[in-house]
Amino acid sequence: MNKVLSSEELMKYINEMNRENSVMQFSIPGKGQFTLVLQEEENQSIEEDVMKNPQLEMMFKESGEQYKKGLGMTTSELLKSLSEKDFK
């Protein structure tokens, strides 16, 4: 267990955390023991997701083409088109 004596030292440990090193236990004298868990790294952008998944890129392109042709519908239009029988 690490003993943290300053905020700078704590930030140094936090900056070293990543997916492989995602849990850190430390103590602060006079305060107690802590467990710090990195739950999620920075969120990926949609562009990064598309680059990793060619099928997703194709879906975006098809969707864009359909929108340009007027084949899309808004969420409001979709909701208006649904009835109780659609959920049975």
C-alpha positions in Angstrom: 0.0 0.0 0.0 1.3 3.4 -1.0 1.5 6.2 1.5 0.6 9.5 -0.1 2.0 12.6 1.6 1.0 15.3 -0.9 -1.6 16.1 -3.6 1.2 16.2 -6.2 2.2 12.6 -5.2 -1.5 11.5 -5.5 -1.8 13.1 -9.0 1.4 11.3 -10.0 -0.2 7.9 -9.1 -3.5 8.8 -10.8 -1.6 9.8 -14.0 0.1 6.4 -14.1 -3.3 4.5 -13.9 -4.6 2.8 -17.1 -6.7 -0.3 -18.0 -4.0 -2.7 -16.8 -3.2 -0.7 -13.7 -6.7 0.4 -12.7 -6.8 -0.1 -8.9 -4.6 1.7 -6.4 -4.7 1.4 -2.6 -3.1 4.1 -0.6 -3.2 5.7 2.8 -3.1 9.4 3.8 -1.7 9.9 7.3 -4.4 11.3 9.6 -7.2 10.4 7.1 -7.2 6.7 6.5 -6.9 4.1 3.8 -8.4 4.5 0.3 -9.0 2.4 -2.8 -9.0 4.3 -6.1 -10.6 2.6 -9.1 -10.3 3.8 -12.7 -13.6 2.8 -14.1 -13.3 4.1 -17.6 -10.6 5.8 -19.7 -11.4 8.7 -22.0 -14.5 8.1 -24.2 -13.8 7.2 -27.8 -15.3 9.5 -30.4 -17.7 8.1 -33.0 -15.0 8.5 -35.6 -12.7 6.2 -33.7 -15.5 3.6 -33.3 -16.2 3.8 -37.1 -12.5 3.3 -37.8 -12.4 0.2 -35.8 -15.6 -1.3 -37.3 -16.0 -1.2 -41.1 -19.6 -2.4 -40.8 -20.5 0.6 -38.6 -18.9 2.9 -41.2 -21.1 1.3 -43.9 -24.2 1.7 -41.8 -23.4 5.4 -41.3 -22.9 5.9 -45.0 -26.1 4.1 -45.9 -28.0 6.1 -43.3 -26.6 9.4 -44.7 -27.6 8.5 -48.2 -31.2 7.6 -47.1 -31.5 10.8 -45.2 -30.4 12.8 -48.3 -33.1 11.0 -50.4 -35.8 11.9 -47.8 -36.2 8.3 -46.7 -35.7 9.0 -43.0 -38.1 10.0 -40.3 -37.8 11.9 -37.1 -38.2 10.4 -33.7 -41.5 12.3 -33.4 -42.8 10.8 -36.7 -41.8 7.4 -35.6 -43.6 7.7 -32.3 -46.7 9.0 -34.0 -46.7 6.0 -36.4 -46.7 3.5 -33.6 -49.8 2.2 -31.9 -50.6 -0.1 -29.0 -50.9 -3.1 -31.3 -47.2 -2.7 -32.3 -46.2 -3.6 -28.7 -48.3 -6.8 -28.4 
